Amino acid sequence: MTAEKDIHQILSAFIESNHSEKNLEDYWIKNETALTTLKTMNAELYEDLIEQFKVRRKEIQDEGDAII
């Protein structure tokens, strides 16, 4: 497996474990260096991660709406 695929796989694995927008944002900030590296190495995998973050954020928002 290539380094960029490793980075992608590791970051992807933990996106779902964030249960609030704040946690998801903190996860992004803590991994900014890895995300920047991935963007440089493989824009397609980076864009996939961006999409995963967006989807998870929407899921969290929808879960919050369901509670209200």
C-alpha positions, 0 to 999 in steps of 0.5 A: 500500500502506498503512503497516501493510501495509508493516510487516507485509510487511517483518517477515513477509519476514524471519521465516524467516531466523531459524534459532534461537529466540534469533535469532527472539527477538532479531528480535522485540525489535529490532522491538518498536516496529514491532510495537506500531505495527502492533498499534495500526494493524491488530490483524488484521495484528498477529495474523497476525504473531504466528501467523507467529512461533509457526509459525516457533518451532515449526518451529525446535523441530521441526528441533532435535528432528530433529537429536537 
